[in-house]
């Protein structure tokens, strides 16, 4: 999909200096907001932005104040792993 933005001339000169990264910044903002609203999953954000790992996606979302949800299974698994490490 191609998206066209109309930017007021008054602001265009300020934005023009960062034009090479503008499309990426817009895409990242869209991805973070869409995740926040529940429109996209973390896996979909990963695919949209081309991240190689889940951790890269979580770092991206966390840096923007959008904390990835943790399932009860993940919490239980973490608790089990912590208990096991204490026993050792």
Buried (B, 14 or more C-beta within 10 A) or exposed (E): EEEEEEEEEEEEEEEEEEEEEBEEEEBBEBBBEBBBEEEBBBEBBBEBBEBEEEEEBBEBBEEBEBEBEEEEEEEEEEEEEEEEEEEE
